Amino acid sequence: MSLRTVTRKLGNELLPMLSSTSRLHSHATSFGFKEVNEEEKARMVGNVFTNVAASYDVMNDLMSAGLHRLWKDRLVSKLNPFPGMKHLDVAGGTGDVAFRILETINKVKLRGLRDVLEDTLEEETQIYVCDINPSMLNVGKQRALERGFGKDRSLVWVEGDAENLSFKNDSMDGYTIAFGIRNVTHIEKALNEAYRVLKRGGRFLCLELSHVDIPIFKELYDLYSFSVIPAMGELVAGDRESYQYLVESIRRFPPQDKFASMIVNAGFQKVEYENLVGGVVAIHSGLKI
Ligand SMILES: C[S@@+](CC[C@H](N)C(=O)[O-])C[C@H]1O[C@@H](n2cnc3c(N)ncnc32)[C@H](O)[C@@H]1O
């Protein structure tokens, strides 16, 4: 038997053994209502966002009747952005939250404070948009150009995982994550990372599709979610499955109180949440003290 045949035979026998060993170390997790292993979930979530990137903005407007814009405004108003801040927007995808933060900071500057602040500030404003999916980041970069932020050095696009951030400890004044944490495989890890990168006094804010607890509204919302949204996904984005995942993943996400306790467990204090539209979305916040 030639050396090549021996190597191939060994490879054929060893590879399945190695992959079943790695499966032994991988835990089951949810992908919507399906049970999958952890590696599979990250890959499947990646596929969802690669598939929806091009139609993401249109679908967001359609599904929420434009309300996602107000929810993001609310998120940013709670952050209270200021010139010179270092901010990290995780799962920032198409840049929606980051643009709002920059616009708010630019308004503060325009109110006459610009010269004073720029003289006194040692550091420039820096808004990092971190997302695991290059397709979503590309849509964001394109939108930045269209909105006149193309040359803005304050905006930094970073490909990265919420569970394993490349930023230094205690380096950020603020951390936001909008409609992102539901998609990560280990929510606890993402929360621990948020805590790690924030400075003392830094604020954590999370906007997420959450749980409705008002009887008749809940039934109507379920009907809308499970019947209308996947059909809309199929019609507009040509992708029913990604939107089926979206609605299922919302139901699998921890309810508001449970999620608040996870934020406390990560070390945050003054943890609270605000329900919007009866809990269709919630904004959770916490401080690193
Ligand atoms: C529903 S989009 C939200 C985009 C944006 N924040 C918004 O509100 O319009 C969810 C984003 O989370 C990103 N994402 C999913 N898992 C991630 C992870 N582990 N780390 C960082 N980003 C992730 C996806 O690539 C996608 O861009």
The ligand as an ORCA input file, in Angstrom:
! r2SCAN-3c Opt
* xyz 0 1
  C     -31.069     42.680     13.694
  S     -29.458     43.230     13.287
  C     -29.351     44.734     14.155
  C     -28.522     45.779     13.463
  C     -28.540     47.171     14.089
  N     -28.069     47.143     15.455
  C     -29.925     47.754     14.042
  O     -30.521     47.917     15.097
  O     -30.407     48.088     12.969
  C     -28.489     42.143     14.271
  C     -27.009     42.270     14.006
  O     -26.324     41.468     14.968
  C     -25.152     40.975     14.338
  N     -24.623     39.871     15.149
  C     -25.150     38.638     15.325
  N     -24.380     37.907     16.154
  C     -23.343     38.707     16.530
  C     -22.216     38.542     17.372
  N     -21.994     37.390     18.020
  N     -21.361     39.573     17.517
  C     -21.566     40.738     16.869
  N     -22.611     40.960     16.044
  C     -23.496     39.957     15.880
  C     -25.646     40.591     12.961
  O     -24.593     40.411     12.056
  C     -26.546     41.774     12.642
  O     -25.862     42.791     11.974
*
